[in-house]
Amino acid sequence: MYNAKEIESKWQKIWEDGSFYEPSDDFSKEKKYILSMFPYPSGRIHMGHVRNYAIGDALARYYRKKGFNVLHPLGFDSFGMPAENAAIKHSIHPRKWTYENIDYMKKELYSLGFSFSKKRLLATSDAIYTKFEQEIFSKMYEAGLIYTKKAQVNWCEHDKTVLANEQVEDGKCWRCGNEVVQKSMDGYYVKITQYAQELLDSLEELKDKWPSQVLTMQENWIGKSKGCEFKVKIKELDKEFSVFTTRADTIFGLSYFALAPENDIVKEVLNTNLIDEKAKEEIIKLQNQSTRTRQQSEKIGINLNIHAIHPLTNEPLPVWVANFVLADYGSGAVMAVPAHDERDYEFASKYNLNIKKVIECENLPFTNDGILINSNEFSGLNSSKARDEIISLLSKKNIGKEVINYKLRDWGISRQRYWGAPIPIINCKNCGKLLEKQLPVLLPDDVSITGEGNPLEKHHSFKKCKCPKCNADASRETDTMDTFFQSSWYFARFASNPLNWDKCAIDKEANYWMNVDEYIGGIEHAILHLLYARFFQKALRDLGYLKYDEPFAKLLTQGMVLKDGSKMSKSKGNIVDPDEIISKYGADTARLFILFAAPPQKELEWNDSALEGAFRFINRLYDRALTLNVCSFDDINHSALAKEDKYARLKVYEALKKADDVFTKTYAFNTIIAACMEALNALNNAKDNKVLSEGFAIILNILEPIIPHVCSELSKELFDCANNKNYEIKEEVFISDELKLGVSINGKNRAEFIVAASATEEEIIAKAKEVGAKWLEQKQIVKEIYVLNKLVNIVVK
């Protein structure tokens, strides 16, 4: 009788004692680096984790069996806000909460039989990881890839902290409900924009290897746009501002200018009497809103009562503040052409501003290219030619030029949080900012986390220090790094030999393993994590750590696990606990169900009956296998087999043929599982012991990456694991003794019939006429055509 608990604990001990899943030091072997995105140690795994790691584990086990040197590691993305929230809620230190959760989650993951390397286990909050992360920060800082600047941030005055956009709910702090304001603060920024063009160009390398949806999302996020930048003077002030546009062809339709609330011109107007106090209050209110809040609001504008001079017509045009203009895109100023831009049209209609058509069209707004009208000497030109000529004219007048802009902004990594990697900078009044030389800079443990402000600011023994250059009193930086900084290089750390982890950040062995051959994770990471990781790979290459351009050769984005139509979550009460499934059915059942219920890229709807169905299949496989009278099957005479035995071999080899395609290309594990189920059903009708022995040897081999415990148990019991090898496809099994052919009368399919594969064409046509006799009555046969192995077409009149 199948006893999942007994079998699974037995094999997990065998695998651990034998260190079967540690990669080899034989670098002459062909390698495969299989990596699933690492989890946050929240305390318990969920079925989304099970799906992610079951996919990765199946691939790792498959490639090991194929003779590859496989690296399949596990880690924990262990810094971040949830630990601080737990500290506040449960009066527990974030470190204690984090590492207790890691220990619990490791037990859960190992109980599923995942074949992770245990020698390459890491958590990003480990001191040794922090040490070399701070080294990488320092190298980037020295290379000019990290710098400081003032920027607008979301600020909660009650909690004295900066908030991420995700922590601002309806303009209020997610924790205390206080109104969030925008505050100008110094912060550390990673110069990702320096790599914008390369990040865009190298997406080409990833075509057909990454999901096209992810590539498109990254391309749009980087947002390259070619256009024109020109300057305009303000009639009422001795000032000017720059405007960027991608549609220079519509410049004669310009009817107003719109500025971001943070634009310097807006600040200038706030110090004048050009607008009344109510307008000033409205502008300040906009300035205190986050970018996300503005974008989600209806379009709002305030007239600044100033006019900018059109660069080609000299017409004075009104200048407005608008909440849809982004301060950090272009120059934070927009030339508004409402006839040919939907956003500008909506704004102009709301505030009764002029709308001037300059491209021939019927309905407004018309946003496509076309033939210019009302555009002076450029009327009659198509948009493309007009753009070039108008930019050329602005350039000749020395008021404009062609430029390229990106939507991508530099990455702010400063967080006013305790539970993160400290930024290794010392601030000295005499010497300025200096890099810490003694790494790692570690967090002090004796802190009180209340949620109000950053406890490192109040921790004098951490903050106060001596300047390493002049020995004057100095202060240590109290900001910690964004957790994306940790998750942007962990893949290279895994690729380094753990014996060197205390000596260097990334060793030479990493270039053997990199880049990651198969990367598996949710599509919610399509932009930020994957973009930052791609940037890090290129930056680490330029700093001499790595040599490849891209970190992940192939990407598989698995769909969410749903229950009752919604994503599983504690708040919705629709969580399925993997521990309960393992306890009731076993780990193999959980793995089989999660890979059979839907293709990995699709959402998976939880189904209790399908889970039970997976359990029943494993029981049938186990019970049937133990009835076998196993024998050698190297010399099967296929032509001499009975019909049922030939069919069983056909289904077994169909599954084997499909397996390579599934594991290397499609990842449609549901299809290979279904093929094995069909093969098992066919074997139930087979009688030949050689056929049965061969069939079970191959099925157990195919299914081992998916349900490894029961397959290992049966393979050991029946074949002493000799079946765990590469099997060649035997083409003889696909040669049928019979042909199934169609009968077509005047091009219409009428019937089907079966003949011996050895039948002559005359015999086949005669049989076709016999089968199609009722359609041939009182008809004259004009032509008889046999389409080889497909059909007989009879033409009559």
SVG drawing of the C-alpha trace seen along z (x, -y; Angstrom):
<svg xmlns="http://www.w3.org/2000/svg" viewBox="-29 -91 72 104">
<polyline fill="none" stroke="black" stroke-width="0.4" points="0.0,0.0 1.3,-3.5 2.5,-5.3 3.6,-8.8 4.9,-9.9 7.2,-6.9 8.5,-6.9 9.1,-10.7 11.0,-10.9 13.1,-7.9 14.2,-9.5 14.7,-13.0 17.1,-11.5 18.9,-9.5 19.2,-12.6 20.5,-14.7 23.0,-12.2 24.4,-11.6 24.6,-15.4 23.1,-14.4 22.1,-17.9 25.3,-19.8 26.8,-21.0 30.1,-19.4 33.5,-21.1 34.0,-19.5 33.8,-22.6 34.4,-20.6 30.8,-19.4 28.0,-21.2 26.1,-23.2 22.6,-24.3 21.8,-27.0 18.1,-26.7 16.9,-29.5 13.5,-30.4 13.0,-33.9 13.7,-33.7 11.0,-34.2 10.5,-36.8 10.6,-34.9 7.0,-35.8 6.6,-32.7 4.8,-30.1 5.0,-29.0 1.9,-29.2 0.8,-27.4 2.4,-30.1 5.7,-29.1 5.0,-25.5 4.2,-26.2 7.3,-28.3 9.7,-25.8 8.0,-22.7 8.7,-24.1 12.3,-24.9 12.9,-21.5 11.4,-19.6 13.8,-21.3 16.8,-20.8 16.1,-17.1 15.5,-16.6 18.9,-18.2 20.8,-16.2 19.4,-13.0 20.6,-14.2 24.2,-14.5 24.4,-18.2 26.2,-19.9 23.2,-21.6 23.2,-24.5 19.8,-24.9 20.1,-27.1 17.8,-28.6 17.9,-31.9 15.7,-34.4 15.1,-38.1 15.1,-38.8 15.4,-42.6 12.4,-44.9 9.3,-46.4 7.3,-43.3 9.9,-42.5 9.6,-46.0 5.8,-45.7 6.1,-42.4 8.5,-44.0 5.9,-46.7 3.0,-44.3 4.5,-41.4 7.3,-43.2 9.9,-41.0 13.2,-42.0 13.2,-42.0 16.2,-39.7 14.6,-37.1 11.3,-37.2 13.2,-36.9 15.5,-34.0 12.8,-32.0 10.7,-32.3 13.6,-31.3 14.1,-28.1 10.4,-27.3 10.1,-27.9 13.2,-25.8 11.6,-22.8 8.5,-23.3 10.4,-23.6 12.6,-20.6 9.5,-18.6 8.4,-18.9 11.5,-17.2 13.0,-20.2 16.5,-19.5 18.2,-22.7 21.9,-23.0 22.2,-23.3 25.8,-24.6 24.7,-27.7 21.9,-28.8 21.8,-32.5 19.7,-35.3 20.3,-38.8 20.3,-40.0 23.3,-37.8 26.3,-39.8 28.6,-38.3 26.1,-39.2 25.8,-42.8 29.6,-43.1 30.0,-42.5 26.8,-44.3 28.4,-47.4 31.6,-46.7 29.6,-46.7 27.9,-49.9 31.3,-51.4 32.6,-50.4 29.5,-51.9 29.9,-55.1 33.6,-55.4 32.6,-54.8 29.9,-57.6 27.1,-55.1 25.7,-56.1 25.3,-59.8 23.3,-62.0 20.7,-64.6 17.6,-66.2 14.3,-64.8 10.6,-64.9 9.5,-62.0 6.3,-60.9 6.6,-62.0 4.5,-61.1 5.0,-63.8 3.4,-61.6 5.7,-58.6 8.6,-60.8 9.4,-58.6 9.5,-58.4 6.9,-56.1 7.0,-54.1 4.2,-54.9 2.6,-51.6 2.4,-52.8 0.3,-55.8 -3.4,-55.0 -5.8,-57.7 -3.1,-60.3 -2.7,-59.0 -0.1,-57.0 -1.0,-53.3 -0.1,-52.8 -1.3,-55.8 -3.7,-57.5 -1.9,-60.8 -2.0,-63.0 1.1,-62.4 3.0,-65.4 5.8,-65.8 9.2,-66.6 12.5,-67.5 15.2,-65.2 18.7,-64.2 19.0,-60.6 21.2,-58.2 20.5,-57.3 21.8,-54.6 22.5,-56.0 20.5,-53.4 19.8,-55.9 23.5,-55.6 22.5,-52.2 19.1,-53.1 20.1,-52.6 21.9,-49.3 19.1,-48.0 16.8,-48.7 19.1,-47.3 19.8,-44.1 16.1,-43.2 16.7,-42.0 18.9,-39.2 16.0,-38.0 13.4,-37.7 11.8,-34.2 13.6,-33.5 11.6,-35.8 7.8,-36.3 7.0,-39.0 4.7,-40.7 7.7,-41.2 9.9,-42.5 7.2,-45.0 6.7,-46.1 10.4,-46.8 10.6,-48.6 7.7,-50.8 9.2,-51.4 12.5,-52.5 10.4,-54.6 12.8,-55.9 11.4,-58.8 13.1,-60.8 11.9,-64.4 12.7,-68.1 13.6,-70.3 13.1,-74.1 13.2,-77.1 10.4,-79.6 10.5,-83.1 7.9,-84.3 6.3,-87.6 5.7,-88.8 9.0,-87.5 12.6,-87.7 12.7,-83.9 12.5,-81.0 11.9,-77.3 12.5,-74.3 9.9,-72.1 10.3,-68.6 8.0,-67.1 7.9,-64.1 5.4,-65.8 7.2,-68.8 5.0,-68.5 2.1,-69.8 3.9,-72.9 1.5,-75.3 -1.4,-73.7 0.2,-74.7 -2.4,-76.7 -1.1,-76.6 1.8,-75.3 1.5,-73.1 4.0,-72.8 4.6,-70.3 3.8,-71.7 7.5,-71.4 8.7,-73.4 11.0,-76.3 8.8,-78.7 5.9,-77.7 8.0,-78.3 8.9,-81.7 5.2,-82.6 4.3,-81.5 6.6,-84.4 4.8,-87.0 1.3,-88.6 0.5,-87.2 -2.0,-84.8 -4.2,-85.0 -3.9,-83.2 -6.5,-80.6 -4.6,-79.6 -1.3,-79.4 -3.0,-77.1 -4.2,-74.9 -0.7,-74.7 0.8,-73.8 -1.8,-71.1 -0.7,-69.6 2.9,-69.8 2.1,-67.8 0.5,-65.0 2.5,-62.0 3.0,-61.4 0.8,-58.3 -2.1,-60.3 -1.9,-62.9 -2.0,-60.4 -5.0,-58.6 -6.9,-61.9 -9.0,-63.8 -7.0,-66.4 -6.6,-69.6 -5.0,-72.9 -4.3,-76.3 -3.8,-79.3 -0.5,-81.1 -1.6,-84.3 1.7,-84.4 2.3,-83.8 5.1,-82.1 6.0,-83.2 5.4,-80.6 8.9,-80.0 7.8,-80.2 4.7,-82.5 5.7,-84.8 2.1,-84.5 1.8,-84.8 0.2,-81.6 -1.2,-80.9 0.9,-78.9 -0.9,-76.5 0.1,-74.2 -1.3,-70.7 -1.3,-67.6 -0.7,-65.4 2.8,-66.8 5.7,-64.8 8.5,-66.9 11.2,-64.4 10.2,-63.7 11.9,-66.0 12.0,-69.4 8.7,-69.1 7.0,-71.3 4.6,-70.3 3.6,-72.0 -0.2,-71.4 -1.7,-70.6 -5.3,-69.7 -6.4,-68.9 -3.9,-66.1 -3.4,-64.8 -6.2,-63.1 -4.9,-64.4 -4.4,-67.9 -7.8,-67.8 -9.5,-66.7 -7.7,-69.5 -8.5,-72.2 -12.2,-71.2 -12.4,-71.3 -10.9,-74.8 -12.2,-76.2 -8.8,-76.7 -8.2,-77.2 -8.2,-74.1 -6.4,-74.5 -6.4,-71.7 -3.1,-71.4 -3.4,-67.9 -6.1,-67.1 -8.7,-65.0 -12.5,-64.7 -12.8,-64.1 -10.8,-65.5 -8.6,-64.6 -6.7,-63.1 -3.4,-61.6 -2.0,-59.9 0.4,-61.2 -1.1,-62.9 -0.9,-65.9 -0.3,-69.3 -2.7,-72.2 -2.6,-75.7 1.2,-75.3 2.6,-78.2 5.2,-76.9 5.0,-73.4 1.3,-72.9 1.0,-70.1 3.9,-68.1 3.4,-64.7 4.1,-64.5 7.4,-62.7 8.9,-65.1 7.5,-68.1 9.0,-66.9 12.5,-66.9 12.1,-70.3 10.6,-72.0 13.4,-70.7 15.9,-71.9 14.3,-75.4 14.4,-75.6 18.0,-74.5 18.9,-77.2 17.2,-79.8 19.3,-78.5 16.2,-77.9 15.8,-74.1 17.5,-70.8 16.8,-67.2 17.1,-65.1 16.4,-61.6 14.6,-61.2 13.8,-58.2 11.0,-57.7 13.4,-55.7 14.5,-57.6 17.5,-57.0 16.8,-54.6 16.4,-56.1 17.7,-53.5 17.6,-55.5 15.2,-54.1 14.7,-55.7 14.3,-52.2 16.2,-50.0 15.8,-46.6 18.0,-47.0 21.6,-47.1 23.3,-50.2 24.7,-52.6 28.5,-52.6 29.0,-56.4 30.5,-58.7 29.5,-62.4 32.3,-64.8 31.8,-68.6 35.4,-69.0 35.9,-66.2 32.4,-65.7 31.1,-62.2 33.6,-59.4 33.2,-55.6 33.5,-53.4 36.7,-51.3 35.9,-48.8 33.1,-46.6 30.6,-45.3 28.8,-48.2 26.2,-46.2 23.0,-47.2 23.0,-47.6 20.7,-45.1 19.8,-47.3 17.1,-49.3 13.5,-50.1 11.2,-50.0 8.0,-52.0 7.2,-52.9 8.0,-56.6 11.0,-57.6 14.3,-55.7 15.7,-54.3 19.2,-54.5 18.9,-58.3 18.5,-58.1 21.2,-55.4 24.2,-57.6 26.8,-54.8 25.9,-53.8 25.5,-57.3 28.5,-59.0 31.9,-58.2 35.3,-59.7 36.2,-60.8 38.7,-58.3 40.5,-61.1 40.8,-64.0 39.7,-62.3 37.1,-65.0 33.7,-64.1 31.5,-62.8 28.3,-60.9 27.5,-57.6 24.8,-57.5 21.5,-56.3 19.6,-55.5 19.5,-51.8 19.3,-50.4 16.2,-49.6 15.7,-45.8 15.8,-45.7 19.5,-46.4 19.9,-43.0 17.8,-41.1 19.6,-42.5 22.8,-40.5 22.0,-37.4 22.1,-35.2 25.8,-36.0 26.5,-35.3 24.9,-31.9 27.1,-31.2 30.2,-31.8 31.8,-28.9 30.5,-29.1 34.1,-28.4 34.9,-31.9 31.9,-33.7 33.9,-35.2 36.7,-36.3 35.0,-38.1 31.6,-39.2 31.7,-37.1 34.5,-34.7 35.7,-33.4 33.5,-30.3 30.5,-32.6 31.5,-33.0 31.2,-29.2 27.6,-29.2 26.4,-32.5 24.2,-33.4 21.1,-31.7 19.8,-29.2 16.2,-29.1 14.8,-31.8 11.3,-31.2 9.1,-33.7 5.9,-35.8 5.1,-38.3 4.6,-40.9 8.4,-41.3 8.5,-42.0 9.7,-45.5 11.4,-46.6 13.3,-43.5 14.1,-42.2 15.2,-45.6 17.4,-46.3 18.9,-42.8 19.7,-43.4 21.3,-46.8 23.3,-45.1 24.6,-42.5 25.9,-45.2 27.3,-47.3 29.1,-44.4 30.4,-43.4 31.9,-46.9 33.3,-46.8 35.1,-43.5 33.0,-41.1 31.2,-39.3 31.6,-39.0 28.1,-38.4 25.7,-41.1 22.4,-39.6 21.8,-37.7 18.9,-35.4 19.1,-33.5 15.5,-32.3 12.6,-33.5 9.4,-31.6 6.7,-33.7 4.3,-31.4 0.7,-32.4 -1.0,-33.0 -2.7,-30.3 -6.4,-31.2 -9.1,-29.9 -12.8,-30.9 -11.7,-33.1 -9.3,-35.2 -5.6,-35.2 -5.0,-33.2 -4.5,-35.6 -5.0,-35.5 -7.2,-38.5 -9.7,-36.7 -9.6,-33.5 -8.9,-31.4 -5.5,-30.1 -4.6,-26.4 -1.9,-25.3 0.8,-23.1 1.5,-21.5 -2.0,-20.1 -1.8,-18.7 1.6,-17.0 0.2,-15.6 -2.9,-14.2 -1.7,-13.2 2.1,-13.6 4.5,-16.0 4.3,-14.1 0.6,-14.7 1.0,-18.4 3.7,-18.6 1.7,-16.5 -1.4,-18.5 0.3,-21.9 2.1,-20.9 -0.9,-19.1 -3.8,-21.5 -2.7,-24.2 0.3,-25.2 2.8,-27.1 2.3,-30.4 -1.5,-30.3 -3.4,-31.1 -4.3,-28.0 -7.7,-27.6 -7.6,-25.5 -9.6,-22.3 -9.9,-19.9 -11.2,-17.0 -8.3,-17.4 -6.0,-17.2 -7.6,-13.9 -7.4,-12.8 -3.6,-13.3 -3.4,-11.2 -5.4,-8.4 -3.1,-8.4 0.0,-8.0 -1.8,-5.1 -2.6,-3.4 0.9,-3.8 2.4,-2.4 0.0,0.5 0.3,1.5 4.1,1.3 4.4,3.6 2.5,6.4 5.2,6.5 7.3,9.5 10.3,7.4 12.6,8.8 15.2,7.5 13.6,5.6 16.6,4.9 15.6,7.4 11.9,6.7 10.7,8.0 8.2,5.3 6.8,6.9 5.9,10.1 3.9,8.4 0.2,8.5 -1.9,5.5 -2.4,4.4 1.3,4.6 2.2,2.6 -0.3,-0.1 1.2,-0.2 4.7,-0.7 3.4,-3.4 1.8,-5.4 5.0,-5.0 7.2,-6.3 4.8,-9.1 5.2,-10.3 9.0,-9.9 9.2,-11.9 7.0,-14.6 9.1,-14.8 12.2,-16.4 10.1,-19.0 8.2,-19.9 11.3,-20.1 13.4,-22.1 10.9,-24.3 7.2,-24.4 7.2,-23.7 3.7,-22.3 4.1,-19.8 0.3,-19.1 0.7,-17.5 3.6,-15.2 1.7,-14.1 -1.4,-13.4 0.7,-11.4 2.0,-9.3 -1.5,-8.7 -2.5,-7.5 0.6,-5.2 -0.3,-3.7 -3.8,-3.0 -2.4,-1.3 0.0,0.7 -3.0,2.0 -4.1,3.9 -0.6,5.2 0.4,8.8 4.1,9.0 6.4,8.8 9.1,7.1 6.7,4.5 5.5,3.9 9.0,3.7 10.1,1.3 7.0,-0.8 7.3,-1.2 11.0,-1.9 10.4,-4.7 7.3,-6.2 9.1,-6.3 12.1,-8.0 9.8,-10.6 7.9,-11.4 10.8,-11.4 11.4,-15.2 7.7,-15.8 7.0,-13.1 10.5,-12.2 9.8,-10.3 7.5,-7.6 9.4,-7.3 12.7,-6.8 11.1,-4.2 9.7,-2.2 12.8,-2.6 14.9,-1.3 12.5,1.6 12.0,2.7 15.2,1.7 17.7,0.8 17.5,-2.7 19.1,-1.5 16.2,-3.0 17.4,-6.5 19.2,-7.0 18.7,-8.5 16.4,-6.5 16.6,-6.6 13.3,-6.9 12.5,-3.6 10.9,-4.6 9.7,-1.1 6.9,-1.7 5.4,-4.4 5.1,-2.2 1.5,-0.9 0.2,2.5 -2.9,0.7 -3.9,-2.4 -7.0,-4.5 -8.1,-6.2 -11.0,-8.5 -13.4,-8.2 -14.2,-11.4 -16.9,-11.6 -16.5,-14.7 -14.5,-16.3 -16.9,-15.6 -15.8,-13.4 -18.2,-10.5 -16.6,-7.6 -13.5,-6.0 -12.1,-2.6 -9.1,-0.5 -6.8,1.6 -3.6,3.4 -0.5,1.2 0.8,3.7 -2.4,3.3 -1.8,2.3 -3.3,-0.8 -5.8,1.4 -6.9,3.1 -7.3,-0.2 -9.4,-1.7 -11.5,1.4 -12.2,1.2 -13.0,-2.6 -15.6,-1.9 -17.1,0.9 -17.3,-1.4 -18.7,-4.3 -21.1,-2.2 -24.3,-4.0 -22.9,-7.3 -21.9,-5.7 -25.2,-4.1 -26.4,-5.2 -23.3,-7.3 -20.6,-7.1 -17.0,-7.0 -14.9,-9.5 -11.7,-9.3 -10.2,-7.4 -7.4,-9.2 -5.4,-7.7 -3.7,-10.3 -1.0,-8.2 -1.8,-7.3 -4.7,-9.8 -7.7,-9.2 -9.3,-7.9 -11.1,-10.6 -13.6,-9.3 -15.0,-11.7 -18.4,-10.8 -21.1,-12.3"/>
</svg>
